[in-house]
Amino acid sequence: MDIENIAKAFKELGHPTRLAIFRRLVKSGLQGISVGTVQDELDIPGSTLSHHISSLASAGLIKQRREGRILYCVVEYARLLEVINFLQRDCCADELLSESAGE
């Protein structure tokens, strides 16, 4: 994943309401959770919630599925892992390089 996409993911997660929504979605697991449940639990007005969900979806962090009249949101866990791995990829690389060089 390129740095532009990583930056977009962090931008969207940088908003307190979106971060709270995303954390709730992560908690729900692979089945996801209905938008109505998120709205009730987090006490977010529908239009505001819709805006934030759209932002998370545009960053590829979540997907939505409809079952009848109910809309569910599910975390894109592969994308989440890409973001996490981006941060961890070079962890301590300078330190390890110094050790292998005998410093």
C-alpha positions as CSV (number, residue, x, y, z in Angstrom):
1,M,0.0,0.0,0.0
2,D,1.4,3.4,-0.9
3,I,1.9,6.2,1.5
4,E,-1.0,8.3,0.0
5,N,-3.5,5.5,0.8
6,I,-2.0,5.1,4.3
7,A,-2.2,8.8,4.9
8,K,-5.9,8.8,3.8
9,A,-6.7,6.0,6.3
10,F,-5.0,7.9,9.1
11,K,-6.8,11.1,8.1
12,E,-10.1,9.5,8.3
13,L,-9.3,7.8,11.6
14,G,-8.0,11.1,13.0
15,H,-11.5,12.4,13.6
16,P,-12.8,11.5,17.1
17,T,-16.2,10.4,15.9
18,R,-14.9,8.3,13.1
19,L,-12.4,6.7,15.4
20,A,-15.2,5.8,17.8
21,I,-17.3,4.4,15.0
22,F,-14.3,2.4,13.7
23,R,-13.5,1.0,17.1
24,R,-17.1,-0.1,17.5
25,L,-17.0,-1.8,14.1
26,V,-13.8,-3.6,15.0
27,K,-15.4,-4.9,18.1
28,S,-18.3,-6.4,16.1
29,G,-16.0,-8.7,14.2
30,L,-16.4,-10.3,10.8
31,Q,-20.2,-10.2,10.8
32,G,-20.3,-6.4,11.2
33,I,-23.0,-4.4,12.9
34,S,-26.0,-2.6,11.7
35,V,-25.8,1.2,11.2
36,G,-28.9,1.5,13.5
37,T,-27.1,-0.2,16.3
38,V,-24.0,2.0,15.9
39,Q,-26.3,5.0,15.9
40,D,-28.0,3.9,19.1
41,E,-24.9,2.9,20.9
42,L,-22.8,6.0,20.0
43,D,-25.8,8.4,20.0
44,I,-24.8,9.9,16.7
45,P,-27.5,11.6,14.5
46,G,-28.2,9.6,11.3
47,S,-27.0,12.2,8.8
48,T,-23.8,12.7,10.7
49,L,-23.2,8.9,11.0
50,S,-23.8,8.5,7.3
51,H,-21.2,11.1,6.5
52,H,-18.6,9.5,8.8
53,I,-19.3,6.0,7.5
54,S,-18.9,7.3,3.9
55,S,-15.5,8.7,4.9
56,L,-14.4,5.4,6.4
57,A,-15.6,3.5,3.3
58,S,-13.8,5.9,0.9
59,A,-10.6,5.2,2.7
60,G,-11.2,1.5,2.2
61,L,-11.4,0.9,6.0
62,I,-14.9,-0.5,6.0
63,K,-17.4,-2.0,3.6
64,Q,-21.2,-2.1,3.7
65,R,-23.7,-4.8,3.0
66,R,-27.5,-4.7,2.9
67,E,-29.7,-7.4,4.2
68,G,-33.3,-6.5,3.3
69,R,-33.8,-3.0,4.9
70,I,-30.8,-3.3,7.2
71,L,-27.4,-1.8,6.3
72,Y,-24.4,-3.4,8.0
73,C,-20.9,-2.1,8.2
74,V,-17.9,-4.4,8.4
75,V,-14.2,-3.6,8.9
76,E,-11.9,-4.4,6.0
77,Y,-9.5,-6.2,8.3
78,A,-6.9,-6.8,5.5
79,R,-6.7,-3.0,5.0
80,L,-6.5,-2.4,8.7
81,L,-3.5,-4.9,8.8
82,E,-1.9,-3.1,5.9
83,V,-2.0,0.2,7.9
84,I,-0.7,-1.4,11.0
85,N,2.1,-3.2,9.1
86,F,3.1,0.0,7.4
87,L,3.9,1.4,10.9
88,Q,5.7,-1.7,12.0
89,R,7.6,-2.6,8.9
90,D,10.8,-0.7,9.7
91,C,10.6,-1.0,13.4
92,C,14.0,-0.8,14.9
93,A,15.7,-1.2,11.5
94,D,18.4,1.3,12.3
95,E,19.1,-0.4,15.6
96,L,19.4,-3.8,13.9
97,L,21.6,-2.4,11.2
98,S,23.9,-0.9,13.9
99,E,24.2,-4.2,15.7
100,S,25.0,-6.1,12.5
101,A,27.7,-3.6,11.6
102,G,29.3,-4.2,15.0
103,E,28.7,-0.8,16.5
